[in-house]
């Protein structure tokens, strides 16, 4: 089993007295991990995590399977209302997005711990802001990144030798291959994700900070016209001349399977080879990441403010960020969840662990680095949806 080796111990402070105190206080205790339990593959991976932390720290990691993460949020909120400030039943919670916002706003999360995890340094947060932003909201050390999905494009290699690798190339490619690309109509998640990717890419660096603040009438008026101009140029070259849009990614994939399209997108890269293996997509399908960035939806683990086993939870969260755990999780047959580590910080041997030994030809190549684009502030979704529907929603309907 590969462990962190030099030079990363010096970076990660695995041997610091402070961390050793956490190891001493967190070992030999249970940790109750509340996490969605609806996917058998993920559940098996969490069972593997349990075995690993038992071997290392004699921690009994109990996976409390949730139907919805809000169940754990409600439990912690109820404990706070009942005056339970240090004997909470939730030690660690798998979380992101709106549930994180609710817990943070209500003071339900332990603050300023994630950045002190030894393995957190391997995420290279200064270069990868997505690991410290949860849907555009700063995590402020209340969450440790666990994995991320990213906007992934896939194309039919029989229809083209090389796909477009940027927003500018997509515009040119669409003009040359009319009717061969489209995206789902908002408010579909994939459709909105494409629009957010475009908005981030089209916004000047000097103004990008506005996307990570609550949207205002002024900021929307300043930033959105560039997106509308891009879409005005793109839409006439889309499937059905941009007068009709599919409702979801399933319909989009069906058009690819019927070879009506040559290019499409998803937020779950492992879905592509799975669809090829089910014969829902042609064997000529290939996946790739845009060179100008991939909108990333990072998911995290957090520790409630009143966790009974806070030090044990930190040990588990740190192991979740280890090279071993992240590499195993990324393997398509295990989970296929993209790592949050910066592979450029690893040795060649360590980075090799993230390669797929026998990848399906349609799989996204994990070693290809595409800049992670953090989700804008959640308030931008409503503004984008409204603007899009006002401009394009009535066409062809």
Secondary structure, 3 states (H helix, E strand, C coil): CCCCCCCHHHHHCCCCHHHHHHHHHHCCCEEEEEEECCCHHHHHHHHHHHHHHHHHHCCEEEEEEECCCHHHHHHHHHHHHCCCCCCECCCEEEECCHHHHHHHHCCCECCCCHHHCHHHHHHCCCCCHHHHEECCEECCCCEEEEEEEECEEEEECCCCCCCCCCHHHHHHHHHHCCCCECCCCCCCHHHHHHHHHHHHHHCCHHHHHHHHCCCCHHHHHHHHHHHHHHHHHHHCCCHHHHCCCCCCHHHHHHHHHCCCCCEEEECCCHHHHHHHHCCCCCCCEEEECCCCCEEEEEEEEECECCECCHHHHHHHHHHHCCHHHHHHHHCCCCCCCECCCCHHHCCHHHHHCCCCCCCCCCCCCCCCCCCEEECCCCHHHHHHHHHHHHHHCCCCC
